[in-house]
Amino acid sequence: MSEISQLSFTLRDVTVALLREQNIKEGVWVLGVEMSIVVGNMGPEPQSALPTAMLQIPKFTLVRHEGEEAAVGFAVNAATIA
């Protein structure tokens, strides 16, 4: 059997894992993603530089949704996690 070299997780999977890690057992939660964008002219040589954007993801945040119903499809009700 070959060695696993890549694993993928949905937003819901990551939200559930973080709720378990933080021992959160109530409320409806979603995963927030903080992003920063940097723009400039970039290229291997100044003559071939083009407008470029780079996206940084410095952190993820668990955000509690106020209300009983899920705000989005990947929201997780912590009370339903085993």
C-alpha positions as CSV (number, residue, x, y, z in Angstrom):
1,M,0.0,0.0,0.0
2,S,1.4,3.4,-0.9
3,E,2.1,6.1,1.6
4,I,-0.5,9.0,1.9
5,S,0.9,12.2,0.4
6,Q,-2.1,14.5,0.5
7,L,-5.3,14.9,2.5
8,S,-8.1,17.3,1.7
9,F,-10.7,18.7,4.1
10,T,-13.9,20.6,3.6
11,L,-14.7,23.8,5.5
12,R,-17.1,21.8,7.6
13,D,-14.4,19.2,8.4
14,V,-12.1,21.8,9.6
15,T,-14.8,23.6,11.6
16,V,-15.7,20.3,13.4
17,A,-12.0,19.5,14.1
18,L,-11.5,23.0,15.6
19,L,-14.7,22.8,17.7
20,R,-13.5,19.4,19.1
21,E,-10.0,20.8,19.8
22,Q,-11.5,23.7,21.7
23,N,-14.1,21.5,23.5
24,I,-16.9,23.7,22.3
25,K,-20.3,21.9,22.7
26,E,-22.9,24.5,22.0
27,G,-23.8,27.1,19.4
28,V,-23.8,27.2,15.6
29,W,-20.3,28.0,14.3
30,V,-18.7,28.8,10.9
31,L,-15.0,29.0,9.9
32,G,-13.8,32.5,9.0
33,V,-10.7,33.1,6.9
34,E,-8.7,36.2,7.3
35,M,-7.0,37.3,4.1
36,S,-4.5,39.9,3.1
37,I,-3.7,40.9,-0.4
38,V,-0.5,42.4,-1.8
39,V,-0.4,43.9,-5.3
40,G,2.4,45.1,-7.4
41,N,4.3,44.7,-10.7
42,M,6.3,41.5,-10.6
43,G,8.2,39.3,-13.1
44,P,11.6,37.7,-13.6
45,E,12.9,40.9,-15.2
46,P,11.7,44.5,-15.0
47,Q,10.8,44.4,-18.8
48,S,8.4,41.5,-18.3
49,A,6.8,42.6,-15.0
50,L,3.0,42.4,-15.0
51,P,0.4,43.5,-12.5
52,T,0.3,40.8,-9.9
53,A,-1.7,40.0,-6.7
54,M,-0.6,37.7,-3.9
55,L,-3.1,36.4,-1.3
56,Q,-2.0,35.6,2.2
57,I,-4.0,33.6,4.7
58,P,-2.6,34.6,8.1
59,K,-5.3,32.9,10.3
60,F,-8.6,31.1,10.6
61,T,-11.3,32.1,13.1
62,L,-14.2,30.2,14.6
63,V,-17.2,32.6,14.5
64,R,-20.4,31.9,16.5
65,H,-23.6,32.5,14.5
66,E,-26.3,34.2,16.5
67,G,-29.5,32.2,15.9
68,E,-30.6,28.6,15.7
69,E,-30.3,28.0,12.0
70,A,-27.1,27.6,10.0
71,A,-26.1,30.8,8.2
72,V,-24.3,28.8,5.4
73,G,-24.0,25.2,4.3
74,F,-20.8,24.7,6.1
75,A,-22.0,26.0,9.5
76,V,-21.8,23.4,12.3
77,N,-24.1,23.0,15.3
78,A,-21.6,22.1,18.0
79,A,-24.3,20.2,20.0
80,T,-24.5,17.6,17.2
81,I,-20.8,16.7,17.2
82,A,-20.0,13.3,18.8
